[in-house]
């Protein structure tokens, strides 16, 4: 890989690692256990709700940006830049994979366009009977499915040039597991002792 394709690949790779890091924090905080949920609600429910929304919206914006049109530094642009660097059949595979990826991210992109990054402009002020904008459900499964497909796509490109693959989920120290551990210790230390007499 060379030229602009290599630069775009590197930028997407860094974005993907960052998205995985953020999503790893989301999973550690909000999908591990009911005990964690109770602890967050008993200590700082407003804060943790805000963090949950920020992490989900970050995933929406980041995944949408990676699947933007070729006029941006996106996977579409990467495919376009690879046209002269790969054989015809592989390029056709990449185009097919890109279309599949765009379909997988369609609901995520709709959330970016209508909820997270933009507001739908109405020609007249809303009336009391106006219905809210209906959006497709945004699930953890959709976000994780999109991440998995982008990982696969990027490894396919990397494998073509270097016959290797990459794991995009970083190993982090000082992550949400550590936060919850110390929050739990602090919470337990502030509770009155139980008298078992």
Secondary structure, DSSP 8 states (H G I E B T S, - for coil): --HHHHHHHHHHHHHHHHHHHHHHHHHHHHSS-HHHHHHHHHH-HHHHHHHHHHHHHHHHHHHHHHTS-TTSSSHHHHHHHHTTTS-HHHHHHHHHHHHHHHHHTHHHHHHIIIIIS-----SS---TT----------HHHHHHHHHHHHHHHHHHHHHHHS-----S---SS-HHHHHHHHHHHHHHHS------
